[in-house]
């Protein structure tokens, strides 16, 4: 037999590649099981049933968060009910909103039921996202446009208010939201506008929001505290503007042809 041969038809090189294949398959299987810790078990379209999970769910594990809270994953969770009904009785059939999807959180306006607490910095324990008026050590770079005082124009061309402040992420050093002081005809309150949903026209000194019309600004999810935004509030606000891309204008849900 040749050098490295174990038998006449099997040698060390073959054994090595088989061991590697076995290890690689086991690694993928392990990683895919770990992927199943959050958001599982899956809920099937047909009420009262669960979708198959391949590979199966891992054994529950307790995680200790930075806040001291303990979280079990995967964990049993009650199914969520939303204001939509399935058009047909088979898996994969589309759902039709039964109310106002922008308010009910359906489709692109859906949001996760995150903890209703601010996202904190792990270093100093302070809220990450705050308005500039509450963070004296932060400021807008002189090279950038300062939008405070700029009018905000909705996708129907109507001016709904002005930018009253800018909310920054203390851990990422980026602008997350623009604070909009709405005009009296749109409620006269203060709402947040995600920076990703606007176009800043520096020369014209205006802020354009092409996702929702002026009427929808009256229903933007509100903040519980003026200088703090919670994780749940962030999800609701971003989902609201996202939903406007589909639901915020008449005809967008209709077929193209």
C-alpha positions in Angstrom: 0.0 0.0 0.0 1.1 3.6 -0.6 2.2 6.0 2.1 -0.8 7.3 4.1 -3.1 4.4 3.0 -5.3 2.9 5.7 -6.7 0.2 3.4 -6.3 -0.5 -0.3 -9.2 1.8 -1.1 -9.1 4.3 1.8 -6.4 6.7 2.9 -5.7 9.5 5.4 -6.6 12.2 2.8 -10.1 10.7 2.4 -10.5 10.4 6.1 -9.5 14.1 6.5 -12.0 15.4 3.9 -14.8 13.3 5.4 -14.1 14.6 8.9 -14.1 18.1 7.5 -17.4 17.6 5.8 -18.9 16.2 9.0 -17.5 19.2 11.1 -18.8 21.7 8.5 -22.3 20.1 8.4 -22.4 20.1 12.2 -21.3 23.7 12.4 -24.0 24.8 9.9 -26.6 22.7 11.8 -25.6 24.3 15.1 -25.6 27.9 13.7 -29.0 27.4 12.1 -30.4 26.1 15.4 -29.0 29.1 17.2 -30.8 31.3 14.6 -34.0 29.9 15.9 -33.7 31.4 19.4 -35.6 34.7 18.5 -38.8 34.8 16.6 -39.6 31.2 16.9 -41.7 29.0 16.9 -43.1 30.3 13.6 -46.8 30.8 13.4 -48.4 29.4 10.2 -51.0 31.3 8.2 -53.7 29.0 9.3 -54.7 30.0 12.9 -53.8 27.5 15.7 -50.9 25.9 13.8 -47.2 26.2 13.8 -44.9 26.2 10.8 -42.3 23.4 10.6 -38.9 24.3 11.9 -35.8 22.7 10.3 -33.6 22.3 12.2 -35.7 22.0 15.4 -35.7 24.6 18.1 -32.7 24.6 20.4 -33.0 24.0 24.1 -34.1 27.2 25.9 -31.2 29.3 27.3 -31.3 32.2 29.8 -29.5 35.4 28.7 -28.4 38.1 31.1 -28.9 41.6 29.6 -26.8 44.6 30.4 -29.8 46.0 32.4 -29.8 43.0 34.7 -32.9 41.5 33.2 -33.0 37.8 32.3 -34.5 36.7 29.1 -35.3 33.1 28.0 -34.8 32.2 24.4 -36.6 30.6 22.7 -39.6 31.3 24.9 -43.4 30.7 24.6 -45.2 33.7 23.4 -48.9 34.3 22.8 -49.8 34.8 19.1 -50.4 38.4 18.1 -53.7 39.5 16.6 -53.7 42.2 13.9 -56.4 44.0 12.0 -56.3 42.0 8.8 -58.0 39.0 7.3 -56.8 36.4 4.9 -58.5 36.6 1.5 -58.3 32.8 0.9 -58.1 29.8 3.1 -54.7 28.4 2.1 -51.2 29.0 3.3 -49.5 32.0 1.6 -52.7 33.7 0.6 -52.6 37.5 0.9 -54.0 39.5 3.9 -56.3 42.5 3.5 -56.3 45.2 6.2 -59.7 45.5 7.9 -59.1 49.0 9.4 -56.6 51.8 8.9 -53.3 49.9 8.3 -51.2 53.0 9.2 -52.6 53.0 12.7 -53.2 49.3 13.1 -49.6 48.4 12.2 -50.2 46.1 9.2 -47.9 45.2 6.4 -45.1 47.7 5.9 -46.5 49.7 8.9 -46.0 46.7 11.2 -43.8 47.1 14.2 -42.3 44.9 16.9 -43.5 45.0 20.5 -40.1 46.1 21.8 -39.6 47.1 25.4 -41.2 50.5 26.2 -37.9 51.9 27.6 -35.2 54.1 26.1 -32.2 52.5 24.5 -29.3 53.2 26.9 -25.6 53.6 26.4 -23.8 50.7 28.2 -20.9 53.1 29.2 -22.7 55.8 31.1 -26.2 54.4 31.3 -27.8 57.5 29.7 -30.3 57.4 26.8 -28.6 57.0 23.4 -31.0 59.1 21.4 -31.6 62.6 22.7 -32.4 66.1 21.3 -29.5 68.6 21.0 -31.1 70.7 23.7 -30.5 67.9 26.1 -26.9 67.1 25.0 -24.8 70.3 25.3 -21.7 68.4 24.4 -23.0 67.6 20.9 -23.5 69.9 17.9 -24.0 69.9 14.2 -20.8 70.1 12.1 -20.3 73.6 10.5 -20.0 71.9 7.1 -23.5 70.4 7.4 -26.8 72.2 7.0 -28.5 73.2 10.2 -32.2 72.4 9.5 -33.6 74.0 12.6 -36.3 76.4 11.5 -36.8 74.8 8.1 -40.4 74.2 7.1 -41.4 70.5 6.6 -43.3 69.8 3.4 -45.4 66.6 3.0 -45.8 64.6 -0.3 -48.9 66.6 -1.2 -46.9 69.9 -1.2 -48.4 71.2 2.1 -46.2 72.7 4.8 -47.1 70.9 8.0 -44.7 72.6 10.5 -41.0 73.5 11.1 -38.0 71.7 12.5 -37.7 72.6 16.1 -34.7 70.4 17.1 -32.4 67.6 15.9 -32.2 64.3 17.8 -28.7 62.6 17.7 -27.4 59.2 18.6 -24.8 59.7 21.4 -23.2 56.3 20.6 -23.0 56.6 16.8 -22.6 60.4 16.4 -25.3 60.6 13.7 -28.6 62.4 13.4 -31.5 60.0 13.9 -34.6 62.2 14.0 -35.8 65.7 13.2 -38.3 67.1 15.7 -41.2 68.8 14.0 -43.4 71.4 15.6 -46.6 70.9 13.7 -48.8 73.8 12.7 -52.1 74.3 14.6 -54.2 73.0 11.8 -52.2 69.7 12.1 -52.6 69.3 15.8 -50.0 71.8 17.1 -48.0 69.1 18.8 -44.4 67.9 18.4 -43.6 64.7 16.5 -40.4 63.0 15.4 -39.5 62.5 11.7 -36.8 59.9 11.0 -33.8 61.3 9.2 -33.9 58.4 6.6 -37.3 59.5 5.5 -36.5 63.1 4.5 -34.7 65.0 1.8 -32.9 68.2 3.0 -33.0 71.0 0.5 -30.3 73.2 1.9 -30.4 76.0 -0.7 -34.2 76.2 -0.6 -34.0 75.7 3.2 -36.8 73.2 3.3 -37.3 69.6 4.4 -39.2 67.2 2.1 -41.0 64.1 3.4 -42.3 62.1 0.4 -43.7 59.2 2.5 -46.9 60.6 3.9 -49.4 63.3 3.1 -50.1 66.3 5.4 -53.2 64.7 6.8 -51.2 61.8 8.1 -49.0 64.0 10.2 -51.8 64.5 12.6 -51.6 60.8 13.6 -47.8 60.3 13.9 -47.3 58.2 17.1 -46.5 60.5 20.0 -43.8 60.4 22.6 -44.6 59.8 26.2 -41.8 62.2 27.4 -40.6 65.2 25.5 -36.8 64.5 25.6 -36.8 60.7 25.5 -37.8 58.1 22.9 -38.4 54.5 23.9 -37.6 51.4 21.8 -41.3 50.8 21.2 -41.9 54.4 20.3 -39.1 54.2 17.7 -40.5 51.1 16.1 -44.0 52.6 15.9 -42.7 55.9 14.5 -40.5 54.4 11.8 -43.2 51.8 10.9 -45.7 54.6 10.5 -43.7 56.5 7.9 -42.7 53.2 6.2 -46.4 52.3 5.9 -47.0 55.6 4.2 -45.0 54.4 1.2 -47.8 51.9 0.4 -50.9 53.2 2.3 -50.2 56.9 2.5 -51.5 57.8 -1.0 -54.6 56.7 -2.8 -53.9 54.2 -5.6 -50.6 52.8 -4.4 -52.2 49.5 -3.3 -54.0 49.1 -6.7 -52.5 46.9 -9.5 -50.1 48.7 -11.9 -51.8 47.1 -15.0 
